[in-house]
Amino acid sequence: MSFMLFIAVLLILLALAIWIRNNIVRYFNATQRAWADVASYERKKVQTLNELEPVLAKYSQFEKGTLERVTELRSRILSLNSNTQDVGQLQAIESLTKELIKSLNVVVENYPELKADQLYIKMMNEIDQENEDVAAAIMIFNRNVELFNNHIEIFPNNWINGMTLGKKPIRPFRDTSQQNFDYKPNF
């Protein structure tokens, strides 16, 4: 009878360990998917930037720097890889986006007829929406990072993780305009 009880307890513990391990994998995958969403939303900006370039080209003889920022931002977004999770690169992209918005506002002030250009207005609205989408995706990513980190750090999950997967905590994304450090998730 005691042998049967021992086997039953052992099976329950094994099932619990498998359940914990599977949840760690589930949270890790959700974090990776959230990071891929951030990269995807950033790439969506490329389409708008491609449309914005010809509009700004009309004014490029006066505002060449703004056009160069659009081109640089587009190329940086295209180089953002959803598989390598380089958030330092994302921080640079977000910084460039803020600089670009400021430059575009200067261009609009210097060329009031651009303000009336419906294509420009539509694209600026799209860029604003895309920036909001990126911000939301970053919030979701950070929430998934928190859930994953909590899950691998609590007892007994930390033991199961250490014995089976060995996953390390992931640092959440932070805006570099407030802090000066290079962020790279450690997937």
C-alpha angles and dihedrals in degrees: 000000000000090000090056090048090050091051091047092051090046092051091048091051091048091050090049091050091050091048092050092047092050091050091052089053091046093052092045091052091048089053092051091048091050090052090050088053090054090052091045093053090048090053090051087067089064091071092054092044090052089055093044094054097072091047091053091042088072087064097033096107086067100029106034091145092061092051090049090052090052090051093046092048092050093050092047091051091049090052092053104111119206090203099056097046096213102174091175085068090049090052090053090049092051090049091050090048091055091048091048093052089052091049092048090052089054090049091051091050091051094044110037091178087067088060089062093049105111093205091056092048091048092049094047089052089050092050090050090051092046091051089052090049091051091048090051092047090051090051090052090047091051091047090052090047090053093049092047094046092048091049096052095042102051123089127287091010091067090059093048091047091048093049098043117018108010094209116175126216115270120226114235121239115266127186109254092211086075099034129030109221136110113249124204120161112234099224 
